[in-house]
């Protein structure tokens, strides 16, 4: 008995034809859009401060944004007295509205 040699291209064509015939027989449902249940995000207000940090990024002091000179002075004092250097960096924190 001789076997019929079928190439991969022919098998692929047969599979695609069967798949196409199957999809035409099925009815496609229209996708219904769901309404979003997610709550609207609250608007978060931020306030800027100057933070004095040590070398391990731990905040040592916090000053209002208009008190940068005082923050830098504190950082210099802590750097001079301690072993590790301190630096000033802007910090933004959320404002709690009551």
C-alpha positions as MATLAB code, in Angstrom:
seq = 'XXXXXXXXXXXXXXXXXXXXXXXXXXXXXXXXXXXXXXXXXXXXXXXXXXXXXXXXXXXXXXXXXXXXXXXXXXXXXXXXXXXXXXXXXXXXXXXXXX';
ca = [
       0.000    0.000    0.000;
       1.393    3.284   -1.026;
       0.951    6.335    1.127;
       0.023    9.622   -0.364;
       2.619   12.274    0.497;
       0.960   15.490    1.651;
       3.041   18.587    2.063;
       2.800   20.963    4.979;
       1.403   23.675    2.724;
      -1.484   21.441    1.654;
      -2.247   20.477    5.263;
      -2.170   24.135    6.251;
      -4.549   25.038    3.422;
      -6.953   22.288    4.528;
      -6.842   23.471    8.125;
      -7.500   27.083    7.108;
     -10.402   26.031    4.896;
     -11.947   24.023    7.748;
     -11.470   26.936   10.123;
     -13.057   29.371    7.675;
     -16.041   27.072    7.184;
     -16.450   26.784   10.958;
     -16.393   30.538   11.519;
     -19.003   31.187    8.827;
     -21.427   28.748   10.441;
     -21.157   30.402   13.867;
     -23.041   33.595   14.501;
     -20.966   36.355   15.965;
     -22.412   38.139   18.959;
     -21.978   41.844   19.296;
     -19.906   42.790   22.269;
     -21.895   44.772   24.800;
     -20.028   47.564   26.484;
     -20.132   47.582   30.245;
     -20.488   50.751   32.174;
     -17.463   51.671   34.189;
     -17.854   50.963   37.881;
     -14.671   52.728   38.821;
     -15.068   55.731   41.036;
     -13.772   59.034   39.801;
     -10.355   59.737   41.242;
     -10.250   62.472   43.828;
      -8.110   65.430   43.004;
      -5.130   65.341   45.334;
      -3.518   68.672   46.113;
       0.172   68.766   46.926;
       2.190   71.282   48.916;
       5.924   71.806   48.478;
       8.384   71.746   51.380;
      12.156   71.653   51.806;
      13.376   68.499   53.511;
      16.739   68.028   55.175;
      17.976   64.473   54.599;
      20.913   62.459   55.884;
      23.080   60.127   53.834;
      20.686   57.175   54.223;
      17.811   59.296   52.815;
      16.042   59.638   56.165;
      14.270   62.984   56.539;
      15.669   64.871   59.524;
      13.798   68.189   59.256;
      11.030   69.772   57.191;
      10.692   73.449   56.290;
       8.118   75.448   54.340;
       9.010   76.150   50.738;
       9.776   79.806   51.426;
      12.330   78.859   54.145;
      15.057   77.404   51.942;
      17.838   79.393   53.622;
      16.901   77.971   57.030;
      16.828   74.445   55.614;
      20.281   74.832   54.051;
      21.611   76.295   57.313;
      20.265   73.288   59.252;
      21.855   70.895   56.738;
      25.234   72.617   57.104;
      25.007   72.495   60.913;
      24.186   68.783   60.886;
      26.943   68.043   58.371;
      29.505   69.910   60.443;
      28.531   68.274   63.751;
      27.904   64.722   62.539;
      29.849   62.173   60.561;
      27.550   61.953   57.543;
      26.726   64.794   55.148;
      23.194   66.195   55.045;
      21.476   67.782   52.073;
      18.330   69.717   51.158;
      15.782   68.379   48.699;
      12.253   69.489   47.706;
       9.425   67.341   49.094;
       5.780   67.287   48.003;
       3.106   66.128   50.423;
      -0.644   65.778   50.050;
      -2.857   68.380   51.686;
      -5.624   66.936   53.878;
      -8.875   68.754   53.212;
     -11.361   68.725   56.041;
];
